[in-house]
Amino acid sequence: MEEKSENVMDQIWDRTLELFIKIHDCPDNPKHFDNLVHWLNEDPAHLKAFNELGQIWMATGIALAREIGQPLSDLERDQPPLMMH
């Protein structure tokens, strides 16, 4: 059963990344946003994965900014989750 659960989580993460990349690459395409909203509403695990991906994205941006010496005052402030339910 644990193996099945891991497989489901892998599928959720794969879909999360797919939707995130589509929106990132084509932010003006409303179909991508519609697909994301529909998918997020299907299961609380989808929203959780998307929020976690958002936190990883922000942390990566902060780490890169530190690496190149950019000011981080705005980036490091407490940020609300990307999507709230």
Residue frames relative to the residue before (quaternion, step in Angstrom):
aa qw qx qy qz dx dy dz
M 1.0000 0.0000 0.0000 0.0000 0.00 0.00 0.00
E 0.6245 0.5416 -0.3425 0.4464 3.56 1.02 -0.77
E 0.6303 0.5341 -0.3326 0.4548 3.59 1.04 -0.77
K 0.6347 0.5163 -0.3278 0.4724 3.60 1.00 -0.77
S 0.6447 0.5234 -0.3176 0.4578 3.57 0.96 -0.84
E 0.6496 0.5013 -0.3173 0.4755 3.59 0.97 -0.81
N 0.6371 0.5269 -0.3269 0.4579 3.58 1.00 -0.78
V 0.6399 0.5135 -0.3210 0.4731 3.60 0.98 -0.83
M 0.6647 0.4936 -0.3090 0.4680 3.59 0.91 -0.86
D 0.6135 0.5317 -0.3488 0.4682 3.59 1.04 -0.70
Q 0.6559 0.5057 -0.3089 0.4676 3.58 0.97 -0.85
I 0.6341 0.5206 -0.3266 0.4693 3.59 1.01 -0.80
W 0.6754 0.4829 -0.3007 0.4693 3.59 0.88 -0.89
D 0.6212 0.5370 -0.3464 0.4536 3.59 0.99 -0.77
R 0.6856 0.4738 -0.2795 0.4767 3.58 0.90 -0.93
T 0.6059 0.5539 -0.3450 0.4550 3.59 1.04 -0.76
L 0.6817 0.4788 -0.2823 0.4757 3.56 0.85 -0.97
E 0.6318 0.5399 -0.3317 0.4465 3.58 0.97 -0.83
L 0.6948 0.4652 -0.2790 0.4722 3.59 0.83 -0.97
F 0.6318 0.5397 -0.3244 0.4520 3.58 0.99 -0.85
I 0.6783 0.4923 -0.2904 0.4618 3.58 0.87 -0.96
K 0.6351 0.5284 -0.3371 0.4515 3.60 0.97 -0.81
I 0.6762 0.4750 -0.2928 0.4811 3.58 0.93 -0.87
H 0.6415 0.5235 -0.3255 0.4566 3.57 0.97 -0.81
D 0.7242 0.4507 -0.2471 0.4597 3.58 0.90 -0.93
C 0.7988 0.1360 -0.0485 0.5840 3.62 1.09 -0.71
P 0.0460 -0.8631 0.5021 0.0296 3.61 0.57 1.11
D 0.6687 0.5086 -0.3076 0.4468 3.61 1.16 -0.40
N 0.5642 0.5994 -0.3907 0.4121 3.60 1.25 0.00
P 0.3203 -0.7883 0.4913 0.1861 3.62 -0.31 1.20
K 0.5560 0.6092 -0.3978 0.4019 3.60 1.14 -0.49
H 0.6342 0.5321 -0.3343 0.4504 3.59 1.01 -0.77
F 0.6616 0.4903 -0.3046 0.4786 3.59 0.97 -0.82
D 0.6319 0.5266 -0.3305 0.4628 3.58 0.99 -0.79
N 0.6493 0.5128 -0.3107 0.4679 3.57 0.97 -0.88
L 0.6518 0.5152 -0.3130 0.4602 3.57 0.97 -0.85
V 0.6734 0.4949 -0.3070 0.4553 3.60 0.80 -0.96
H 0.6444 0.5160 -0.3228 0.4629 3.57 0.92 -0.88
W 0.6874 0.4893 -0.2807 0.4575 3.56 0.87 -0.99
L 0.6454 0.5229 -0.3269 0.4507 3.62 0.95 -0.80
N 0.6905 0.4873 -0.2766 0.4574 3.58 1.05 -0.72
E 0.5459 0.6422 -0.3903 0.3704 3.60 1.22 -0.24
D 0.8161 -0.0182 0.0980 0.5693 3.58 0.96 -0.82
P 0.5111 -0.6544 0.4561 0.3202 3.62 -0.89 0.85
A 0.5876 0.5778 -0.3709 0.4282 3.61 1.14 -0.53
H 0.6019 0.5549 -0.3582 0.4490 3.58 1.14 -0.59
L 0.6640 0.4946 -0.2969 0.4757 3.57 0.93 -0.92
K 0.6297 0.5367 -0.3301 0.4543 3.58 0.98 -0.82
A 0.6732 0.4890 -0.2971 0.4683 3.58 0.88 -0.92
F 0.6530 0.5128 -0.3189 0.4571 3.59 0.96 -0.83
N 0.6495 0.5019 -0.3149 0.4765 3.60 0.98 -0.80
E 0.6416 0.5125 -0.3276 0.4674 3.59 0.98 -0.78
L 0.6371 0.5134 -0.3282 0.4720 3.57 1.00 -0.79
G 0.6321 0.5333 -0.3262 0.4578 3.58 1.02 -0.75
Q 0.6474 0.5060 -0.3146 0.4752 3.57 1.00 -0.79
I 0.6320 0.5154 -0.3259 0.4783 3.59 1.03 -0.78
W 0.6359 0.5375 -0.3196 0.4524 3.58 0.97 -0.88
M 0.6835 0.4740 -0.2863 0.4756 3.59 0.90 -0.94
A 0.6517 0.5115 -0.3242 0.4566 3.60 0.92 -0.83
T 0.6327 0.5250 -0.3261 0.4666 3.56 1.03 -0.75
G 0.6440 0.5181 -0.3164 0.4656 3.57 0.99 -0.82
I 0.6415 0.5134 -0.3169 0.4737 3.57 1.00 -0.82
A 0.6581 0.5088 -0.3126 0.4586 3.59 0.91 -0.92
L 0.6656 0.4912 -0.3066 0.4708 3.59 0.94 -0.83
A 0.6345 0.5228 -0.3336 0.4613 3.59 0.98 -0.78
R 0.6332 0.5190 -0.3292 0.4705 3.59 0.99 -0.78
E 0.6446 0.5486 -0.3171 0.4277 3.53 0.96 -0.92
I 0.7646 0.3385 -0.2006 0.5105 3.60 0.97 -0.77
G 0.5549 -0.6766 0.3528 0.3313 3.57 1.30 0.17
Q 0.3749 0.7163 -0.5088 0.2958 3.61 1.11 0.51
P 0.5556 -0.5851 0.4602 0.3702 3.60 -1.16 0.54
L 0.2487 -0.8125 0.5192 0.0915 3.54 -0.95 0.90
S 0.3265 0.7923 -0.4862 0.1711 3.59 1.20 -0.01
D 0.7121 0.4291 -0.2678 0.4868 3.62 0.86 -0.87
L 0.6667 0.5243 -0.3074 0.4315 3.59 0.98 -0.78
E 0.7446 0.4419 -0.2314 0.4436 3.57 0.97 -0.82
R 0.4508 0.6659 -0.4765 0.3554 3.60 1.19 -0.02
D 0.6013 -0.5479 0.4249 0.3972 3.56 -1.17 0.53
Q 0.1476 -0.7929 0.5904 0.0310 3.53 -0.72 1.15
P 0.4410 -0.6519 0.5297 0.3161 3.61 -1.02 0.66
P 0.6359 -0.5135 0.3869 0.4269 3.61 -1.19 0.37
L 0.6360 -0.5439 0.3831 0.3911 3.56 -1.18 0.48
M 0.7905 0.0533 0.0012 0.6101 3.56 0.92 -0.91
M 0.1460 -0.7786 0.6042 0.0858 3.56 -0.95 0.82
H 0.2700 -0.7693 0.5532 0.1713 3.54 -1.06 0.70
